[in-house]
């Protein structure tokens, strides 16, 4: 019963966090800020999908969150390597 009232508020908070991170991604002053905003987008999307999986009681959202987390980690590593070295492939 308490999950039915708290989860929509949490979903709204994570949606707001997604919008603010998207704004920082578009408007970011530099490349490091944009990489951090993209990493924040991945984390917030995973959290939102987990909340939706709890709300709808299905495992499909958890699998999607795991996939986004994996791709987000790889993307952050690749972009950080590009920022430091200027080249992705060694």
C-alpha positions in Angstrom: 0.0 0.0 0.0 2.8 2.5 0.8 4.6 1.5 -2.4 1.6 2.7 -4.4 1.8 6.2 -2.9 5.6 6.6 -2.7 6.6 5.2 -6.1 4.9 7.8 -8.2 6.6 10.5 -6.2 10.0 8.8 -6.7 9.3 8.3 -10.4 8.5 12.1 -10.7 11.7 13.0 -8.8 13.9 10.8 -11.1 12.1 12.2 -14.2 13.0 15.7 -13.0 16.6 14.6 -12.5 16.6 13.2 -16.0 15.4 16.5 -17.4 18.0 18.5 -15.4 20.8 16.1 -16.6 19.6 16.5 -20.2 19.7 20.2 -19.8 23.3 20.0 -18.5 24.2 17.7 -21.4 22.9 20.2 -23.9 24.1 23.3 -22.2 27.3 22.0 -20.5 30.2 24.4 -20.6 32.8 21.7 -21.4 33.3 18.2 -22.4 33.9 16.8 -18.8 30.5 18.3 -17.7 28.8 16.7 -20.6 30.3 13.3 -19.9 29.2 13.6 -16.3 25.7 14.6 -17.4 25.6 11.6 -19.7 26.7 9.3 -16.8 24.0 10.8 -14.6 21.4 10.2 -17.3 22.4 6.5 -17.3 22.2 6.2 -13.6 18.8 8.0 -13.4 17.4 5.9 -16.2 18.4 2.7 -14.4 16.8 3.9 -11.2 13.6 4.9 -13.0 13.4 1.5 -14.7 13.9 -0.3 -11.4 11.1 1.7 -9.9 8.9 0.9 -12.8 9.8 -2.8 -12.4 8.8 -2.7 -8.8 5.6 -0.8 -9.5 4.4 -3.1 -12.3 5.9 -6.3 -10.8 7.7 -7.4 -13.9 11.3 -8.5 -14.5 11.5 -6.9 -18.0 12.3 -3.5 -16.5 15.1 -4.9 -14.4 16.7 -6.5 -17.5 16.4 -3.2 -19.4 18.0 -1.4 -16.4 20.9 -3.9 -16.4 21.5 -3.4 -20.1 21.4 0.4 -19.8 23.9 0.2 -16.8 26.3 -2.0 -18.8 26.1 0.3 -21.9 26.4 3.4 -19.7 29.5 2.1 -18.0 31.2 1.3 -21.4 30.2 4.6 -22.8 31.6 6.6 -19.9 34.9 4.7 -20.1 35.2 5.3 -23.8 34.3 9.0 -23.6 36.8 9.5 -20.7 39.5 7.7 -22.7 38.7 10.0 -25.7 38.9 13.1 -23.5 42.2 12.1 -21.9 44.1 10.8 -25.0 42.2 12.2 -27.9 42.0 8.7 -29.3 39.9 5.7 -28.4 41.8 2.8 -29.9 45.4 2.2 -28.6 
